[in-house]
Amino acid sequence: MSGVYALMDTLLPFEWLHYTFMKNALIAIVLLTPLFGMLGTMAVDNKMAFFSDALGHSALTGIAIGVVLGWQSQMSAMLLFGLIWAVLITFVKHHSKMSADTIISVFSSTSIALGLAVLSRGGAFAKYSSVLVGDVLSVAQGDLLALLLALVGTIVCWVFLFNPLLITSVNAPLAQSRGIRSRMTEYAFTMLVAVAVMVSIRWVGVMLINSLLILPAAASRNVARSAAGYMRTSVIIALCCGVIGLALSYYLNTSAGAAIVLCCAAVYFVTLPMRRK
């Protein structure tokens, strides 16, 4: 990584990048934000705005299960439970007459309550409270490889899932008539979102993860004129807001995650009048 840091010092001679932890945070944001920019487009189109919120809440339950079972790796527990939770939400949605937002709310409430109940036993929740707000400045060199693999894996899966998801979101009967297995495609998408959420939850936080997924896509939808432009603009907005938010957090001495989300929100409100036109 010393070569990467040296290159960053040459190309980005800014005061806020003089520190190694800020360099790691910037690399993490460059890897994380495109991932959420891509996934967010289909989450918005398929009316799953609160799905990532439910998955974020389930991270607490995943940690709790890992603690009960004595697992050393919190990430393994979160990934396993997140994938199970994503499949259960999708299954119940397809086999119930309740609206999707009601089902997601039920799962979200259950998971966060269960996680809090287990982790707060004996007043021990304080050491897990960092998961609620996240801290991208705590990213270590070893974590960057996991983020890179998550981004590459998402791009590979996206190549195969994008068209089926797009057709399904526009017209599900048409997708089925063309031989697209809509339900299997949705299961694959929800599991992909689950992996993205669980891999990044420690640095984004339970309270902000949904905002980072939805706001760039919502802003992009205000200005995009095509499906490809919609996804491309969402990735650009997420990436730019991530970098700008990180820099602002340094100078304003505030939470990096909150600054990034506020930048995304500002872009959304600026682009909102363009949607009407």
SULTA-V922101 format. One record per residue. N is the residue number from 1. PSI is psi in radians with two decimals (none if undefined). BURIAL is I if it has 16 or more other C-alpha atoms within 10 Angstrom, else O. Layout:
BEGIN
N_PSI_BURIAL, N_PSI_BURIAL
END
This chain:
BEGIN
1_-0.27_O, 2_-0.61_O, 3_-0.68_O, 4_-0.74_O, 5_-0.72_I, 6_-0.71_O, 7_-0.69_O, 8_-0.67_I, 9_-0.58_O, 10_-0.79_O, 11_-0.45_O, 12_1.26_O, 13_1.03_O, 14_2.64_O, 15_-0.70_O, 16_-0.15_I, 17_0.27_I, 18_-0.31_O, 19_2.50_O, 20_-0.69_O, 21_-0.51_I, 22_-0.62_I, 23_-0.78_I, 24_-0.70_I, 25_-0.72_I, 26_-0.77_I, 27_-0.73_I, 28_-0.73_I, 29_-0.69_I, 30_-0.51_I, 31_-0.59_I, 32_-0.81_I, 33_-0.70_I, 34_-0.61_I, 35_-0.84_I, 36_-0.54_I, 37_-0.71_I, 38_-0.93_I, 39_-0.55_I, 40_-0.53_I, 41_-0.78_I, 42_-0.49_I, 43_-0.69_I, 44_-0.80_I, 45_-0.60_I, 46_0.26_O, 47_0.81_O, 48_0.68_I, 49_-0.54_I, 50_0.07_I, 51_-0.81_I, 52_-0.51_I, 53_-0.75_I, 54_-0.69_I, 55_-0.67_I, 56_-0.73_I, 57_-0.59_I, 58_-0.29_I, 59_-0.65_I, 60_-0.73_I, 61_-0.66_I, 62_-0.78_I, 63_-0.74_I, 64_-0.76_I, 65_-0.70_I, 66_-0.68_I, 67_-0.79_I, 68_-0.70_O, 69_-0.11_O, 70_0.44_O, 71_2.45_O, 72_-0.56_O, 73_1.96_O, 74_-0.63_I, 75_-0.73_I, 76_-0.76_I, 77_-0.75_I, 78_-0.75_I, 79_-0.81_I, 80_-0.87_I, 81_-0.64_I, 82_-0.74_I, 83_-0.76_I, 84_-0.75_O, 85_-0.72_I, 86_-0.76_I, 87_-0.71_I, 88_-0.75_O, 89_-0.80_I, 90_-0.70_I, 91_-0.84_O, 92_-0.64_O, 93_-0.64_I, 94_-0.27_O, 95_0.44_O, 96_2.67_O, 97_-0.06_O, 98_2.71_O, 99_2.71_O, 100_-0.69_I, 101_-0.57_O, 102_-0.77_O, 103_-0.79_I, 104_-0.69_I, 105_-0.70_O, 106_-0.83_O, 107_-0.69_I, 108_-0.83_I, 109_-0.73_O, 110_-0.79_O, 111_-0.74_I, 112_-0.61_I, 113_-0.75_O, 114_-0.75_I, 115_-0.78_I, 116_-0.69_I, 117_-0.73_O, 118_-0.81_I, 119_-0.39_I, 120_0.01_O, 121_2.22_O, 122_0.30_O, 123_0.52_O, 124_0.15_O, 125_-0.38_O, 126_-0.66_O, 127_-0.16_O, 128_-0.05_O, 129_-0.37_O, 130_-0.42_I, 131_-0.46_I, 132_-0.71_I, 133_-0.40_I, 134_2.89_I, 135_1.70_I, 136_-0.33_I, 137_-0.18_I, 138_0.07_O, 139_2.27_I, 140_2.93_O, 141_-0.70_I, 142_-0.46_O, 143_-0.44_O, 144_-0.59_I, 145_-0.72_O, 146_-0.69_O, 147_-0.68_I, 148_-0.77_I, 149_-0.67_O, 150_-0.72_I, 151_-0.82_I, 152_-0.76_O, 153_-0.69_O, 154_-0.74_I, 155_-0.75_I, 156_-0.82_O, 157_-0.62_O, 158_-0.57_I, 159_-0.65_O, 160_-0.45_O, 161_-0.37_I, 162_-0.95_I, 163_-0.83_O, 164_-0.71_I, 165_-0.71_I, 166_-0.83_I, 167_-0.71_I, 168_-0.71_I, 169_-0.52_I, 170_-0.82_O, 171_1.72_O, 172_-0.77_I, 173_-0.67_O, 174_-0.72_O, 175_-0.74_I, 176_-0.64_O, 177_-0.38_O, 178_0.19_O, 179_0.21_O, 180_2.20_I, 181_1.58_O, 182_-0.74_I, 183_-0.73_O, 184_-0.65_O, 185_-0.73_I, 186_-0.70_I, 187_-0.78_I, 188_-0.71_I, 189_-0.79_I, 190_-0.62_I, 191_-0.62_I, 192_-0.74_I, 193_-0.70_I, 194_-0.77_I, 195_-0.78_I, 196_-0.75_I, 197_-0.81_I, 198_-0.62_I, 199_-0.57_I, 200_-0.07_I, 201_-0.57_I, 202_-0.45_I, 203_-0.35_I, 204_-0.73_I, 205_2.60_I, 206_-0.66_I, 207_-0.32_I, 208_-0.18_I, 209_-0.71_I, 210_-0.67_I, 211_-0.71_I, 212_-0.50_I, 213_-0.68_I, 214_-0.74_I, 215_-0.81_I, 216_-0.71_I, 217_-0.70_I, 218_-0.70_I, 219_-0.71_I, 220_-0.64_I, 221_-0.43_I, 222_-0.46_I, 223_-0.28_I, 224_2.60_I, 225_-0.06_O, 226_2.90_O, 227_-0.75_O, 228_-0.73_O, 229_-0.59_O, 230_-0.86_I, 231_-0.77_I, 232_-0.77_I, 233_-0.65_I, 234_-0.75_I, 235_-0.74_I, 236_-0.77_I, 237_-0.81_I, 238_-0.77_I, 239_-0.82_I, 240_-0.76_I, 241_-0.58_I, 242_-0.82_I, 243_-0.80_I, 244_-0.75_O, 245_-0.67_I, 246_-0.77_I, 247_-0.76_I, 248_-0.65_I, 249_-0.55_I, 250_-0.82_I, 251_-0.51_O, 252_-0.09_O, 253_0.92_O, 254_3.12_O, 255_2.29_I, 256_-0.74_I, 257_-0.77_I, 258_-0.71_I, 259_-0.70_I, 260_-0.79_I, 261_-0.69_I, 262_-0.63_I, 263_-0.76_I, 264_-0.73_I, 265_-0.69_I, 266_-0.73_O, 267_-0.69_I, 268_-0.84_I, 269_-0.55_O, 270_-0.66_O, 271_-0.19_I, 272_-0.78_I, 273_-0.48_O, 274_-0.49_O, 275_-0.68_O, 276_-0.61_O, 277_none_O
END
